[in-house]
Amino acid sequence: MLRNLLQSRLFKAVRISVRNNQNAGFRHQVSRTVGRGALSVALAAAVLVVSVPSQGAENGLASQAAETVPLNRQDTGEPKSAVELVQEADQLLKGKQLEARVKRPEQDILKEWIQDAEAKGDYAKAEAYYLKILSYVVPVEQKRDALVAVGKLEEEKLKNPVKAAAVYEQVLTLWPGDPEGPELNLRMGRIYRELGTPKLSLNKFYNVLYSALRVGEGQDYKGMTLRAQLEIAKTHMLAGEWEEAGKFYERLKKLELPLDERAEVHFRAAQTLQLAKEHVKSVAAAREFLANFPGSPYAPECQYSMIQSLKSLKRSEEALAETVRLLRTEKERSRKHPEIWAYWQQKTGNELGNELYAAGDSLHALTVYQTLAEINETPEWRLPAVYQIGLCFERLKHPERALEAYRYISDFTGPKQEKPAKGAQDSAAARKPEGLPELGFNLGTIREMAKWRYDHLHWIQKTEGKVNPLIGKKPATELPEISFLARPGLRPEKKPGSN
């Protein structure tokens, strides 16, 4: 039955419309060919081929999806197409009914198979069984649940957003007042936003608001309305429409929201101000957010946004103070979301430290890099910061401290490299010095640069030691014994009575 359907003029109409990538034409041609009563049957065939192929391979993909495969085809080890899986299900159903003494409705058997396939993660088979259910000649109202399930399967499991959107559109066309309509509109809005069509996405989100107005009061619809407003604001923000997004977030701030959503709304409101270059308002909004939601996962990003606004306002000292405050955040506060705090700490510290170093402010850059190095002891984090500490000490004319930093990198110890396998003696790994830890390419490069700078500085010191007495130049005043990781503001004070 399905083979005849695929070979009929119905499928030709579907294939033509898919090839032209026109959703409205697709619905019109299918409806005109088979009538409203069998529209979901047409969709069952259409789901097999609805896609957005590249321009060069468009016709080839459409015709390939439309081809039917003989039932006696030998298994080549390749994944089976949806058409083959539906045909296989048809054969299995016939065998099942022959074996059974009491025949059961095939739809019930298929629903059991769907549950089993989804439990095993075989979503392609689950899709085929849904399509088989949709192929039965029954009133279209009885196919609504299967049609919605196909859409969710395509969206969530098979990751085919275009197919999912086509199915959701068809559901809302057949059942305009469906109770699940707001949820499907929300899903389509997110899909269209991901596909880069913000205007179409906004239309779907506004449909949710209009549905709530028609239905009236209800806790479910209140929650759906709130989600739609959040999605509208997010869509404006992703489209670069900062002012529109800011207006929505300011309205949402006045609503009664759960704590997590309230924190996100206040953060986004402050972020839109920074992106819209209203830096004075952005700093004030960020300070308010950090005072009210210090433990929020958005707190480090909000502090980063505030630092960017302070730099834009030429308030460098405040930007430096906020950066150090972010880097010194208590472990208790960052324990809930350590990976988020670590990312923004490293990003903020590196950016400001590099900017200060490039501007010639080596002392403040040193403060940032020393604070950054003390946060985490992993080599991927600490070694790049220690290398920058060495460069800062060089600029500040303290070669001994720079040598200490470079020696720390060169003498870094960690898990020793495993002995190379037989026949790998000529490999690059086999030629590395014995006992040094295996580092990635970037860290290995940092260690090589640190070794080169150490040798270079050591040579300069030896040369100056011989030349300076000849020209009457006094050696530089030695710094107190203290680790290179200590920040300038944390140097030990002399005890009372000591010389």
Residue pairs with C-beta under 8 A, 6 or more apart in sequence:
1 90
1 135
2 83
2 86
2 87
2 90
2 132
2 135
3 68
3 87
5 11
5 41
5 45
5 135
6 45
6 66
6 68
6 83
7 68
9 33
10 30
10 33
10 34
10 42
10 45
11 45
11 66
13 29
13 30
13 33
14 26
14 29
14 30
14 42
14 45
14 46
14 49
15 49
15 62
15 63
15 65
15 66
16 29
17 25
17 26
17 29
17 30
18 26
18 46
18 49
18 50
18 51
18 62
19 58
19 59
19 62
21 52
23 166
23 169
26 46
26 166
27 169
27 170
27 173
30 39
30 42
30 43
30 46
31 39
33 42
34 41
34 42
36 140
37 139
37 140
38 137
38 140
39 140
39 170
39 174
40 134
40 140
40 143
40 147
40 170
40 174
41 134
41 135
41 137
43 134
43 147
43 166
43 167
43 170
44 131
44 134
44 135
46 166
47 82
47 127
47 131
47 150
47 154
47 163
47 166
47 167
48 65
48 81
48 82
48 83
48 131
49 62
49 65
49 66
50 162
50 163
50 166
51 61
51 65
51 160
51 162
51 163
52 162
53 61
53 62
65 81
67 83
68 83
69 81
69 83
69 84
69 87
71 87
71 91
73 84
79 124
80 88
80 124
82 124
82 127
82 128
82 131
85 124
85 125
85 127
85 128
86 128
86 131
86 132
86 135
88 128
89 110
89 113
89 125
89 128
89 129
89 132
90 132
93 106
93 109
93 110
93 132
96 109
97 103
97 106
106 136
107 133
107 136
110 129
110 132
110 133
111 129
111 133
113 125
113 129
114 126
114 129
114 130
114 149
117 123
117 125
117 126
117 129
118 126
118 157
123 153
123 157
123 158
124 158
126 153
126 157
127 150
127 153
127 154
127 158
130 146
130 149
130 150
130 153
131 150
133 143
133 146
134 143
134 146
134 147
134 150
140 174
144 171
144 174
144 175
144 178
147 167
147 170
147 171
147 174
148 167
148 171
148 180
148 184
150 167
151 163
151 164
151 167
151 168
151 171
151 184
151 187
152 164
152 187
154 160
154 161
154 163
154 164
154 167
155 161
155 164
155 187
155 191
161 191
161 194
161 195
162 191
162 195
164 187
164 191
165 188
165 191
165 192
168 184
168 187
168 188
169 188
171 178
171 184
172 178
172 181
172 184
172 185
175 181
178 184
181 207
181 211
182 207
182 208
182 211
182 212
182 221
182 224
182 228
183 224
185 204
185 205
185 207
185 208
185 211
185 228
186 204
186 205
186 208
186 224
186 227
186 228
186 231
188 204
189 201
189 202
189 203
189 204
189 205
189 208
189 228
189 231
189 235
190 201
190 231
192 198
192 200
192 201
192 204
193 201
193 231
193 235
193 238
198 235
198 236
198 238
198 239
201 231
201 235
202 232
202 235
202 236
205 228
205 231
205 232
205 235
206 228
206 232
208 224
208 225
208 227
208 228
209 225
209 228
209 229
211 221
211 224
212 221
212 222
212 224
212 225
212 228
215 221
226 252
226 255
226 257
226 261
229 248
229 251
229 252
230 252
230 261
230 265
232 248
233 245
233 248
233 249
233 252
233 268
234 245
234 268
236 242
236 244
236 245
236 248
237 245
237 268
237 272
237 275
242 272
242 275
242 276
243 272
243 276
245 268
245 272
246 269
246 272
246 273
246 276
249 265
249 266
249 268
249 269
249 272
250 269
252 265
253 262
253 265
253 266
253 269
257 265
263 289
263 293
263 296
263 298
264 298
266 285
266 288
266 289
266 292
266 293
267 289
267 293
267 296
267 298
267 301
267 302
269 285
270 282
270 285
270 286
270 288
270 289
270 302
270 305
270 306
271 282
271 301
271 302
271 305
273 279
273 281
273 282
273 285
274 282
274 286
274 305
274 306
274 308
274 309
277 312
279 309
279 310
279 312
279 313
280 309
280 313
282 305
282 306
282 309
283 306
283 309
283 310
283 313
286 302
286 303
286 305
286 306
286 309
287 306
289 296
289 298
289 299
289 302
290 299
290 302
290 303
290 306
293 299
294 333
295 333
295 336
296 302
297 336
297 337
297 340
299 333
300 326
300 329
300 334
300 340
300 341
300 343
300 344
300 345
300 348
301 340
301 344
303 322
303 325
303 326
303 344
303 348
304 326
304 344
304 347
304 348
306 322
307 319
307 322
307 323
307 326
307 348
307 352
310 316
310 318
310 319
310 322
311 319
311 352
311 355
319 352
320 352
320 356
320 364
320 367
320 368
323 348
323 349
323 352
323 368
324 367
324 368
324 371
326 344
326 345
326 348
326 349
327 345
327 348
327 349
327 368
327 371
327 372
327 375
328 371
329 341
329 345
333 341
334 341
334 342
342 375
342 376
342 381
345 372
345 375
346 372
346 381
349 368
349 369
349 371
349 372
349 385
350 372
352 368
353 365
353 368
353 369
353 372
353 388
354 365
354 388
356 362
356 364
356 365
356 368
357 365
357 388
357 391
357 392
362 392
362 395
362 396
363 392
363 396
363 488
365 388
365 392
366 389
366 392
366 393
366 396
366 487
366 488
367 487
367 488
367 489
369 385
369 386
369 388
369 389
369 392
370 385
370 389
370 484
370 485
370 486
370 487
371 487
372 381
372 385
373 381
373 382
373 385
373 386
373 389
373 485
374 485
375 381
376 382
379 412
379 414
379 437
379 439
379 443
380 440
380 443
383 409
383 412
383 443
383 446
383 447
384 442
384 443
384 446
386 405
386 408
386 409
386 484
386 485
387 405
387 406
387 409
387 446
387 449
387 450
389 405
389 484
389 485
390 401
390 402
390 403
390 405
390 406
390 409
390 450
390 453
390 484
391 402
393 399
393 401
393 402
393 405
393 484
394 402
394 453
394 457
397 476
398 476
398 479
399 457
399 460
399 461
400 478
400 479
401 479
401 484
402 453
402 457
403 454
403 457
403 458
403 461
404 483
404 484
405 450
405 484
406 450
406 451
406 453
406 454
406 457
407 454
408 484
409 446
409 447
409 450
409 451
410 447
410 450
410 451
410 454
412 437
412 447
413 437
414 437
414 439
415 437
415 438
416 435
416 436
416 437
417 429
417 432
417 434
417 435
417 436
417 437
417 438
418 438
420 427
420 429
420 430
424 430
429 438
432 438
439 447
467 473
468 474
468 475
480 491
480 492
482 491
482 492
